[in-house]
């Protein structure tokens, strides 16, 4: 019997942080590189990631491309402009509306983010939680703990980790 691979939609923050810092977002990318989850993204998320990494962390661009070549990544359709305009009040930052709608259209199992505009549980995300069932939008650390089953001890070891502490390189840019 095949084990179900969760389809996890990640926003740009997760990918940017995942290739630049070896902490919780890196672990999401590592799971995708080991084909334990399917990382779901939209073309605009990939465009944003490539733009910000090339502008702010150009030394990490080869790492990003090596990850994308190695990992189990599903690129899904963008929402239409009409869909975005009809849902402008879905979350407090309108720039996140296409991300949420792409995750909904893709029927992703989870949407993980480091963005409080998506993960805060308050009135600003109430409509988001109506569109995506409670427990489907979560912080990366919460996903690793509650869904993947990592203990608080395992997570604590990651919270301040540095690149030199990473023993297992799942993907390599050839420059590591």
Backbone as ProteinMPNN parsed JSONL, in Angstrom:
{"seq_chain_A": "XXXXXXXXXXXXXXXXXXXXXXXXXXXXXXXXXXXXXXXXXXXXXXXXXXXXXXXXXXXXXXXXXXXXXXXXXXXXXXXXXXXXXXXXXXXXXXXXXXXXXXXXXXXXXXXXXXXXXXXXXXXXXXXXXXXXXXXXXXXXXXXXXXXXXXXXXXXXXXXXXXXXXXXXXXXXXXXX", "coords_chain_A": {"N_chain_A": [[0.833, -1.178, 0.0], [0.625, 2.16, -0.905], [2.036, 5.044, 0.595], [0.415, 8.038, 1.41], [1.389, 11.032, -0.021], [1.562, 14.181, 1.25], [0.276, 17.078, -0.269], [1.667, 20.066, -0.322], [1.198, 23.381, -0.279], [3.356, 26.044, -0.664], [4.298, 29.319, 0.192], [6.164, 32.112, -1.199], [7.913, 33.012, 0.795], [8.59, 30.727, 2.263], [10.117, 29.205, 0.453], [12.212, 31.008, -0.133], [13.38, 31.436, 2.409], [13.961, 28.804, 2.931], [16.07, 28.091, 1.199], [18.024, 29.804, 2.011], [18.456, 29.811, 4.771], [19.098, 27.34, 7.237], [16.763, 26.32, 8.615], [13.402, 25.886, 9.835], [11.805, 26.299, 7.355], [13.663, 25.248, 5.515], [13.501, 22.556, 6.13], [11.009, 21.861, 5.104], [11.564, 22.074, 2.38], [13.529, 20.125, 2.24], [12.031, 17.816, 2.788], [10.492, 17.749, 0.457], [12.52, 17.443, -1.415], [13.354, 14.916, -0.774], [11.255, 13.549, -1.634], [9.122, 13.072, 0.071], [7.005, 14.707, 0.548], [4.82, 16.55, -1.624], [5.716, 19.493, -2.992], [3.8, 22.226, -3.595], [3.371, 24.858, -5.79], [2.742, 28.063, -7.309], [3.2, 29.614, -10.559], [3.688, 32.381, -10.167], [4.601, 32.467, -7.54], [7.025, 31.081, -7.821], [8.308, 32.875, -9.568], [8.51, 35.149, -7.894], [10.177, 34.094, -5.902], [12.555, 33.483, -7.324], [13.21, 36.087, -8.143], [13.588, 37.527, -5.655], [15.59, 35.966, -4.401], [17.669, 36.204, -6.269], [18.102, 38.955, -6.129], [18.538, 39.558, -3.353], [19.96, 37.433, -2.216], [22.074, 36.422, -3.983], [24.117, 34.476, -4.081], [22.821, 32.188, -3.378], [21.23, 31.412, -5.443], [22.042, 29.294, -7.268], [21.655, 27.153, -5.494], [18.897, 27.231, -5.081], [17.977, 26.604, -7.694], [19.088, 24.061, -7.966], [17.685, 22.737, -5.972], [15.043, 22.912, -7.045], [15.372, 21.326, -9.291], [15.724, 18.857, -8.183], [13.694, 18.269, -6.349], [10.331, 17.15, -5.516], [8.086, 18.827, -7.063], [5.129, 20.515, -7.756], [3.702, 22.497, -10.119], [1.123, 24.715, -10.185], [-1.958, 26.097, -11.54], [-2.501, 29.63, -11.827], [-4.812, 31.802, -10.129], [-7.521, 33.484, -11.801], [-7.617, 36.947, -12.843], [-10.115, 37.981, -12.376], [-11.052, 36.26, -10.37], [-9.261, 36.903, -8.319], [-9.857, 39.636, -7.922], [-12.502, 39.418, -7.045], [-12.127, 38.375, -4.558], [-10.709, 40.05, -2.884], [-10.828, 40.739, -0.207], [-10.141, 38.542, 1.235], [-7.849, 38.009, 2.781], [-5.747, 40.022, 4.956], [-3.595, 41.214, 3.588], [-3.626, 42.049, 0.385], [-1.891, 41.129, -1.561], [-1.503, 38.503, -0.966], [-3.739, 37.159, -1.763], [-3.788, 35.871, -4.395], [-2.114, 33.692, -3.807], [-3.485, 32.223, -1.84], [-5.814, 31.591, -3.296], [-4.715, 30.071, -5.381], [-3.785, 27.865, -3.935], [-6.229, 26.871, -3.026], [-7.555, 26.278, -5.471], [-5.849, 24.296, -6.386], [-6.365, 22.34, -4.643], [-4.731, 21.742, -2.464], [-3.327, 19.93, 0.275], [-2.329, 21.251, 2.472], [-1.479, 24.626, 3.348], [1.427, 26.203, 3.852], [3.272, 28.667, 5.607], [5.369, 31.457, 6.474], [4.331, 33.821, 6.911], [2.603, 36.064, 8.797], [0.258, 37.286, 7.998], [-1.133, 35.292, 6.805], [-1.088, 33.19, 8.629], [-1.866, 34.01, 11.196], [-4.349, 33.561, 13.653], [-7.043, 35.116, 13.76], [-9.451, 37.798, 13.452], [-8.651, 38.855, 11.007], [-7.988, 36.746, 9.39], [-10.224, 35.256, 9.195], [-12.001, 34.874, 6.975], [-10.288, 33.526, 5.274], [-9.94, 31.11, 6.677], [-12.442, 30.113, 6.311], [-12.482, 29.487, 3.66], [-10.304, 27.761, 3.328], [-10.14, 24.883, 5.123], [-10.125, 24.774, 8.729], [-6.973, 24.264, 10.226], [-5.684, 23.698, 7.888], [-4.12, 25.769, 7.007], [-1.055, 26.766, 8.074], [1.738, 27.579, 10.224], [5.152, 26.883, 9.446], [6.676, 25.484, 11.383], [4.613, 24.428, 12.966], [3.381, 22.721, 11.13], [5.454, 20.837, 10.747], [5.522, 19.739, 13.296], [2.793, 18.964, 13.987], [1.762, 17.609, 11.722], [3.822, 16.18, 10.347], [4.956, 15.059, 12.549], [7.131, 15.625, 14.172], [8.99, 15.957, 17.152], [8.984, 18.308, 19.919], [11.518, 18.545, 20.893], [13.108, 17.751, 18.705], [12.447, 19.828, 16.978], [13.388, 22.035, 18.407], [16.109, 21.716, 18.14], [16.49, 22.519, 15.556], [15.835, 25.187, 15.477], [17.862, 27.119, 15.842], [19.806, 26.406, 14.129], [22.73, 26.285, 12.047], [24.279, 26.494, 8.779], [26.633, 24.953, 8.785], [25.969, 23.049, 10.613], [24.311, 21.299, 9.333], [24.078, 18.076, 8.424], [23.207, 16.264, 6.49], [23.051, 16.64, 3.158], [20.623, 17.067, 0.924], [20.113, 18.013, -1.59], [22.28, 19.521, -3.95], [24.09, 22.321, -5.05], [26.397, 22.041, -6.323], [28.276, 23.726, -5.539], [28.593, 23.487, -2.904]], "CA_chain_A": [[0.0, 0.0, 0.0], [1.411, 3.383, -1.02], [1.82, 6.072, 1.606], [-0.03, 9.291, 0.813], [2.273, 12.189, 0.098], [0.815, 15.423, 1.374], [0.52, 18.148, -1.239], [1.855, 21.21, 0.56], [1.413, 24.641, -0.988], [4.261, 26.926, 0.069], [4.426, 30.654, -0.384], [7.537, 32.482, -1.555], [8.736, 33.125, 2.005], [9.092, 29.403, 2.646], [11.199, 28.825, -0.46], [13.349, 31.93, 0.046], [14.04, 31.101, 3.679], [14.435, 27.424, 2.867], [17.366, 27.973, 0.519], [19.006, 30.732, 2.567], [18.693, 29.526, 6.187], [18.83, 25.905, 7.453], [15.846, 26.158, 9.745], [12.146, 25.179, 9.548], [11.469, 26.233, 5.92], [14.598, 24.326, 4.872], [13.008, 21.196, 6.349], [9.933, 21.65, 4.128], [12.229, 21.817, 1.103], [14.204, 18.833, 2.354], [11.001, 16.779, 2.636], [10.148, 17.698, -0.976], [13.68, 16.904, -2.139], [13.397, 13.479, -0.497], [9.985, 13.058, -2.203], [8.22, 12.686, 1.153], [5.833, 15.538, 0.32], [4.824, 17.251, -2.908], [5.684, 20.931, -2.792], [2.906, 22.816, -4.577], [3.601, 26.296, -5.949], [2.225, 28.663, -8.528], [4.257, 30.294, -11.307], [4.029, 33.684, -9.58], [5.427, 32.2, -6.358], [8.379, 30.794, -8.323], [8.876, 34.131, -10.079], [8.881, 35.96, -6.733], [11.326, 33.464, -5.242], [13.755, 33.711, -8.15], [13.526, 37.519, -8.098], [14.138, 37.917, -4.359], [16.86, 35.288, -4.159], [18.703, 36.807, -7.125], [18.367, 40.325, -5.662], [18.985, 39.65, -1.967], [20.849, 36.32, -1.852], [22.493, 35.863, -5.275], [24.946, 33.284, -3.905], [21.939, 31.042, -3.138], [20.451, 31.094, -6.646], [22.325, 27.917, -7.714], [21.035, 26.228, -4.543], [17.467, 27.218, -5.402], [17.77, 25.871, -8.941], [19.396, 22.651, -7.696], [16.532, 22.215, -5.244], [13.916, 22.757, -7.966], [15.671, 20.212, -10.195], [15.76, 17.624, -7.396], [12.517, 18.073, -5.499], [9.019, 16.821, -6.044], [7.413, 20.122, -7.102], [3.99, 20.597, -8.67], [3.37, 23.884, -10.446], [-0.324, 24.743, -10.412], [-2.473, 27.28, -12.216], [-2.786, 30.866, -11.112], [-6.213, 32.22, -10.222], [-7.744, 34.539, -12.789], [-7.717, 38.302, -12.3], [-11.487, 38.125, -11.88], [-11.125, 35.555, -9.083], [-8.511, 37.695, -7.345], [-10.629, 40.848, -7.618], [-13.713, 39.041, -6.308], [-11.744, 37.89, -3.227], [-9.695, 40.972, -2.353], [-10.921, 40.829, 1.251], [-9.913, 37.198, 1.771], [-6.819, 38.167, 3.815], [-5.467, 41.453, 5.151], [-2.659, 41.687, 2.567], [-4.2, 41.655, -0.904], [-0.868, 40.424, -2.338], [-1.589, 37.079, -0.64], [-4.964, 36.571, -2.322], [-3.487, 34.859, -5.43], [-1.501, 32.518, -3.184], [-4.562, 31.445, -1.214], [-6.695, 31.056, -4.333], [-3.993, 29.001, -6.089], [-3.797, 26.693, -3.05], [-7.599, 26.352, -3.03], [-7.805, 25.665, -6.784], [-5.014, 23.098, -6.5], [-6.826, 21.389, -3.625], [-3.576, 21.354, -1.652], [-3.665, 19.424, 1.598], [-1.946, 22.27, 3.441], [-0.797, 25.846, 2.928], [2.378, 26.563, 4.899], [3.813, 29.998, 5.4], [5.963, 32.162, 7.603], [3.678, 35.126, 6.839], [1.53, 36.214, 9.794], [-0.98, 37.663, 7.312], [-1.818, 34.044, 6.472], [-1.11, 32.2, 9.714], [-2.518, 34.494, 12.414], [-5.72, 33.099, 13.836], [-7.805, 36.241, 14.292], [-10.492, 38.245, 12.519], [-8.073, 39.169, 9.688], [-7.889, 35.512, 8.596], [-11.47, 34.505, 9.343], [-12.489, 34.446, 5.654], [-9.33, 32.529, 4.795], [-10.251, 29.838, 7.331], [-13.696, 29.605, 5.756], [-12.153, 28.963, 2.333], [-9.446, 26.605, 3.605], [-10.597, 24.324, 6.392], [-9.228, 24.976, 9.876], [-5.893, 23.287, 10.281], [-5.027, 23.535, 6.588], [-3.15, 26.861, 6.895], [-0.269, 26.723, 9.303], [3.149, 27.94, 10.235], [6.006, 25.762, 9.068], [7.0, 24.702, 12.596], [3.4, 23.708, 13.35], [3.237, 21.629, 10.169], [6.452, 19.808, 11.057], [5.147, 19.11, 14.562], [1.469, 18.343, 14.029], [1.481, 16.759, 10.565], [4.942, 15.274, 10.117], [5.129, 14.33, 13.803], [8.4, 15.887, 14.828], [8.857, 16.336, 18.558], [9.454, 19.644, 20.288], [12.975, 18.429, 21.042], [13.668, 17.774, 17.348], [12.258, 21.174, 16.433], [14.268, 22.948, 19.129], [17.454, 21.569, 17.572], [16.515, 23.194, 14.254], [15.489, 26.609, 15.594], [19.047, 28.002, 15.764], [20.795, 25.667, 13.347], [23.519, 26.98, 11.031], [24.586, 25.602, 7.654], [27.679, 23.992, 9.136], [25.352, 22.007, 11.427], [23.518, 20.416, 8.479], [24.904, 16.914, 8.089], [22.685, 15.586, 5.298], [22.724, 17.524, 2.038], [19.73, 16.309, 0.071], [20.363, 18.51, -2.935], [23.523, 20.28, -3.953], [24.273, 23.206, -6.203], [27.712, 21.786, -6.867], [29.187, 24.702, -4.931], [28.607, 23.255, -1.448]], "C_chain_A": [[0.881, 1.246, 0.0], [1.04, 4.363, 0.085], [1.432, 7.361, 0.894], [1.021, 10.366, 1.043], [1.392, 13.418, 0.195], [1.243, 16.388, 0.283], [0.498, 19.452, -0.454], [2.159, 22.456, -0.269], [2.282, 25.528, -0.098], [4.302, 28.285, -0.612], [5.905, 30.968, -0.617], [8.45, 32.553, -0.334], [9.353, 31.791, 2.396], [10.258, 29.004, 1.741], [12.422, 29.71, -0.284], [14.109, 31.581, 1.32], [14.614, 29.698, 3.657], [15.772, 27.259, 2.178], [18.431, 28.881, 1.126], [19.346, 30.48, 4.029], [18.305, 28.066, 6.475], [17.88, 25.632, 8.616], [14.551, 25.503, 9.288], [11.766, 25.166, 8.069], [12.397, 25.301, 5.134], [14.092, 22.892, 4.994], [11.829, 20.868, 5.428], [10.549, 21.317, 2.772], [12.933, 20.46, 1.119], [13.209, 17.684, 2.193], [10.594, 16.632, 1.169], [11.296, 17.111, -1.787], [13.818, 15.399, -1.925], [12.113, 12.785, -0.976], [9.041, 12.514, -1.133], [6.949, 13.521, 1.149], [5.939, 16.065, -1.108], [4.732, 18.73, -2.582], [4.871, 21.527, -3.929], [3.156, 24.319, -4.596], [2.936, 26.769, -7.231], [3.371, 29.336, -9.273], [4.651, 31.642, -10.693], [4.854, 33.523, -8.31], [6.86, 31.921, -6.81], [9.058, 32.046, -8.862], [9.344, 35.016, -8.933], [10.121, 35.403, -6.052], [12.602, 33.737, -6.039], [14.179, 35.176, -8.102], [14.211, 37.882, -6.779], [15.455, 37.222, -4.05], [17.955, 35.919, -5.008], [19.068, 38.216, -6.668], [19.037, 40.358, -4.287], [20.012, 38.591, -1.564], [21.409, 35.672, -3.121], [23.371, 34.622, -5.163], [24.105, 32.023, -3.723], [21.098, 30.665, -4.36], [20.776, 29.701, -7.201], [21.707, 26.863, -6.787], [19.547, 26.109, -4.816], [17.215, 26.381, -6.646], [18.079, 24.381, -8.771], [18.247, 22.005, -6.93], [15.38, 21.941, -6.198], [14.123, 21.594, -8.933], [15.578, 18.858, -9.486], [14.412, 17.27, -6.775], [11.281, 17.655, -6.274], [8.183, 18.1, -5.946], [6.309, 20.06, -8.143], [3.663, 22.065, -8.885], [1.912, 23.912, -10.885], [-0.737, 26.068, -11.048], [-2.663, 28.452, -11.259], [-4.297, 31.104, -11.125], [-6.333, 33.314, -11.28], [-7.795, 35.89, -12.083], [-9.106, 38.534, -11.721], [-11.644, 37.44, -10.521], [-10.412, 36.342, -7.988], [-9.321, 38.924, -6.95], [-11.886, 40.546, -6.81], [-13.409, 38.623, -4.867], [-10.718, 38.779, -2.547], [-9.709, 41.068, -0.825], [-10.692, 39.483, 1.944], [-8.899, 37.208, 2.915], [-6.43, 39.639, 3.884], [-4.476, 42.027, 4.141], [-3.13, 41.164, 1.214], [-3.19, 40.914, -1.786], [-0.905, 38.913, -2.083], [-2.814, 36.394, -1.234], [-4.65, 35.559, -3.431], [-2.88, 33.577, -4.865], [-2.585, 31.615, -2.601], [-5.443, 30.813, -2.284], [-6.015, 29.949, -5.136], [-3.981, 27.723, -5.255], [-5.18, 26.047, -3.031], [-7.88, 25.634, -4.342], [-7.042, 24.357, -6.955], [-5.464, 21.994, -5.545], [-5.65, 20.834, -2.822], [-4.051, 20.869, -0.29], [-3.396, 20.468, 2.67], [-1.373, 23.478, 2.708], [0.11, 26.214, 4.086], [3.019, 27.891, 4.554], [4.522, 30.47, 6.657], [5.334, 33.548, 7.726], [2.497, 35.181, 7.808], [0.213, 36.629, 9.15], [-1.786, 36.436, 6.905], [-2.018, 33.144, 7.684], [-1.718, 32.691, 11.019], [-3.94, 33.956, 12.479], [-6.467, 34.227, 14.555], [-8.819, 36.67, 13.23], [-9.942, 38.534, 11.124], [-7.946, 37.931, 8.797], [-9.162, 34.676, 8.671], [-12.003, 34.012, 7.999], [-11.575, 33.391, 5.042], [-9.659, 31.153, 5.38], [-11.595, 29.276, 6.897], [-13.459, 28.956, 4.391], [-11.273, 27.717, 2.446], [-9.796, 26.107, 5.006], [-9.612, 24.622, 7.514], [-8.181, 23.863, 9.928], [-5.197, 23.058, 8.952], [-4.002, 24.63, 6.33], [-2.361, 26.879, 8.189], [1.155, 27.215, 9.098], [3.96, 26.685, 9.944], [6.31, 24.874, 10.281], [5.795, 23.856, 13.024], [3.166, 22.52, 12.423], [4.197, 20.492, 10.497], [6.09, 19.046, 12.332], [3.856, 18.308, 14.438], [1.195, 17.371, 12.882], [2.585, 15.728, 10.356], [5.278, 14.491, 11.39], [6.452, 14.55, 14.497], [8.154, 16.388, 16.241], [9.357, 17.763, 18.778], [10.974, 19.646, 20.458], [13.648, 18.487, 19.675], [13.573, 19.179, 16.754], [13.171, 22.192, 17.11], [15.685, 22.896, 18.563], [17.597, 22.315, 16.252], [16.431, 24.709, 14.401], [16.671, 27.568, 15.509], [20.166, 27.387, 14.926], [21.47, 26.579, 12.327], [23.856, 25.987, 9.921], [25.644, 24.575, 8.015], [27.155, 22.866, 10.031], [24.566, 20.99, 10.603], [24.421, 19.273, 8.011], [24.497, 16.28, 6.77], [22.305, 16.619, 4.239], [21.895, 16.716, 1.044], [19.874, 16.743, -1.392], [21.604, 19.381, -2.851], [23.606, 21.118, -5.209], [25.602, 22.94, -6.901], [28.76, 22.735, -6.291], [29.315, 24.487, -3.44], [29.926, 22.687, -1.003]], "O_chain_A": [[1.787, 1.365, 0.825], [-0.127, 4.489, 0.457], [2.046, 7.734, -0.106], [1.479, 10.576, 2.166], [0.566, 13.668, -0.684], [2.425, 16.498, -0.043], [-0.551, 19.888, 0.019], [3.224, 22.575, -0.876], [1.976, 25.734, 1.076], [4.335, 28.38, -1.839], [6.781, 30.177, -0.268], [9.625, 32.196, -0.414], [10.51, 31.736, 2.813], [11.278, 28.514, 2.227], [13.549, 29.217, -0.285], [15.333, 31.447, 1.307], [15.636, 29.43, 4.29], [16.54, 26.367, 2.538], [19.611, 28.752, 0.8], [20.412, 30.889, 4.49], [17.27, 27.608, 5.99], [18.167, 24.812, 9.489], [14.593, 24.631, 8.42], [11.429, 24.1, 7.555], [11.96, 24.641, 4.192], [14.238, 22.101, 4.062], [11.669, 19.719, 5.017], [10.109, 20.387, 2.096], [12.927, 19.738, 0.122], [13.512, 16.689, 1.534], [10.375, 15.518, 0.693], [11.069, 16.366, -2.74], [14.335, 14.689, -2.787], [11.917, 11.591, -0.75], [8.253, 11.606, -1.397], [5.925, 13.097, 1.686], [7.007, 16.031, -1.719], [3.765, 19.169, -1.959], [5.215, 21.352, -5.098], [3.153, 24.973, -3.553], [2.612, 25.977, -8.116], [4.415, 29.603, -8.678], [5.828, 32.0, -10.7], [5.718, 34.353, -8.028], [7.805, 32.466, -6.241], [10.25, 32.255, -8.636], [10.441, 35.572, -8.983], [11.016, 36.157, -5.669], [13.609, 34.173, -5.48], [15.371, 35.476, -8.029], [15.289, 38.475, -6.782], [16.354, 37.844, -3.484], [19.06, 36.147, -4.515], [20.219, 38.63, -6.803], [19.996, 41.102, -4.082], [20.835, 38.823, -0.679], [21.23, 34.469, -3.313], [23.368, 33.791, -6.072], [24.608, 30.913, -3.892], [20.335, 29.701, -4.31], [19.851, 28.981, -7.577], [21.285, 25.803, -7.248], [18.994, 25.009, -4.787], [16.323, 25.533, -6.647], [17.408, 23.536, -9.364], [17.876, 20.863, -7.203], [14.799, 20.856, -6.169], [13.159, 20.95, -9.348], [15.375, 17.831, -10.133], [14.046, 16.098, -6.694], [11.2, 17.787, -7.495], [7.64, 18.419, -4.888], [6.523, 19.61, -9.269], [3.378, 22.79, -7.931], [1.518, 23.226, -11.828], [0.035, 27.027, -11.085], [-2.941, 28.287, -10.072], [-4.985, 30.652, -12.04], [-5.353, 33.985, -11.606], [-7.992, 35.959, -10.87], [-9.257, 39.203, -10.699], [-12.295, 37.978, -9.624], [-10.902, 36.434, -6.863], [-9.455, 39.22, -5.763], [-12.287, 41.353, -5.972], [-14.32, 38.526, -4.045], [-9.939, 38.307, -1.719], [-8.704, 41.44, -0.219], [-11.022, 39.324, 3.119], [-9.071, 36.496, 3.904], [-6.745, 40.413, 2.979], [-4.518, 43.226, 3.865], [-3.038, 39.967, 0.938], [-3.588, 40.15, -2.666], [-0.398, 38.134, -2.89], [-2.908, 35.167, -1.205], [-5.21, 34.463, -3.406], [-3.114, 32.493, -5.399], [-2.6, 30.406, -2.836], [-5.783, 29.633, -2.193], [-6.671, 28.985, -5.53], [-4.146, 26.627, -5.791], [-5.295, 24.821, -3.022], [-8.386, 24.511, -4.34], [-7.531, 23.424, -7.592], [-5.0, 20.858, -5.631], [-5.576, 19.639, -2.536], [-5.058, 21.346, 0.232], [-4.131, 20.567, 3.653], [-0.853, 23.364, 1.599], [-0.368, 26.507, 5.182], [3.276, 28.204, 3.391], [4.302, 29.951, 7.752], [5.758, 34.354, 8.554], [1.522, 34.444, 7.66], [-0.851, 36.351, 9.704], [-2.993, 36.533, 6.683], [-3.007, 32.416, 7.761], [-2.058, 31.875, 11.876], [-4.643, 33.908, 11.47], [-6.513, 34.281, 15.784], [-9.013, 35.978, 12.231], [-10.689, 38.466, 10.149], [-7.811, 38.057, 7.579], [-9.172, 33.518, 8.256], [-12.415, 32.857, 7.888], [-12.041, 32.471, 4.371], [-9.657, 30.153, 4.664], [-11.863, 28.091, 7.092], [-14.143, 28.005, 4.015], [-11.483, 26.735, 1.733], [-9.741, 26.874, 5.967], [-8.406, 24.713, 7.281], [-8.477, 22.69, 9.703], [-4.224, 22.307, 8.884], [-3.099, 24.443, 5.514], [-2.933, 26.993, 9.274], [1.685, 27.259, 7.989], [3.499, 25.566, 10.171], [6.207, 23.65, 10.199], [5.954, 22.695, 13.401], [2.796, 21.437, 12.878], [3.804, 19.326, 10.521], [6.329, 17.843, 12.427], [3.826, 17.117, 14.746], [0.46, 16.401, 13.066], [2.308, 14.538, 10.207], [5.821, 13.389, 11.317], [6.855, 13.738, 15.331], [7.221, 17.151, 16.489], [10.053, 18.336, 17.94], [11.629, 20.652, 20.189], [14.644, 19.189, 19.501], [14.506, 19.655, 16.107], [13.671, 23.109, 16.458], [16.377, 23.912, 18.514], [18.703, 22.701, 15.871], [16.909, 25.439, 13.533], [16.489, 28.727, 15.137], [21.322, 27.801, 15.009], [20.863, 27.519, 11.813], [23.73, 24.776, 10.107], [25.552, 23.426, 7.584], [27.82, 21.843, 10.19], [24.195, 19.934, 11.115], [25.399, 19.487, 7.296], [25.348, 15.81, 6.016], [21.351, 17.378, 4.412], [22.402, 15.795, 0.403], [19.768, 15.926, -2.308], [21.929, 19.913, -1.79], [23.237, 20.673, -6.296], [25.9, 23.535, -7.937], [29.959, 22.577, -6.519], [30.052, 25.209, -2.769], [30.118, 22.429, 0.185]]}, "name": "protein", "num_of_chains": 1, "seq": "XXXXXXXXXXXXXXXXXXXXXXXXXXXXXXXXXXXXXXXXXXXXXXXXXXXXXXXXXXXXXXXXXXXXXXXXXXXXXXXXXXXXXXXXXXXXXXXXXXXXXXXXXXXXXXXXXXXXXXXXXXXXXXXXXXXXXXXXXXXXXXXXXXXXXXXXXXXXXXXXXXXXXXXXXXXXXXXX"}
